[in-house]
């Protein structure tokens, strides 16, 4: 909320992602940005997943610039 309150609404997701990196640095929150993970099916690579940020090596932070979080967004986040 700190980032949104200071920057405001209406920017592209990447702006918020980069601002979060700055804020995480100030708060000494450990983070990784744009780490790539291979997705496999029956031992075959079928794609990759690249979350915006990972904090504490286990919390995925995916910036969004949408009006509301719907079941579609919830479903995408629950699969990761």
Secondary structure as UniProt FT lines:
FT   HELIX           2..7
FT   HELIX           13..26
FT   TURN            27..28
FT   STRAND          31..33
FT   STRAND          36..41
FT   TURN            42..43
FT   STRAND          44..50
FT   STRAND          53..55
FT   TURN            56..58
FT   STRAND          59..61
FT   HELIX           71..78
//
